[in-house]
């Protein structure tokens, strides 16, 4: 009695032969850049070396407009303008 062999199929339903599997194995047997295979982190990059807290702040219409105008003029974001203003006001690096 012979042992049944397992069939491998692609997503499209094509049955892979032993030769196909050998060819695929030979392709991946070379040098593999493991770092390139690692999944990349999602989300925003950390600020100042670690995760950041969200602090909700209410701004009046004129202050909000001023922040947005400054962000546009500096080619940056409103968050960057607010963080820089707080650093300067609090004398924090």
Secondary structure, 3 states (H helix, E strand, C coil): CCCCCCCEECCCCCEECHHHHHHHHHHHCCCCCHHHHCCCCCCCCCECCECCCCCCCCCCHHHHHHHHHHHHHCCCCHHHHHHHHHHHHHCCC
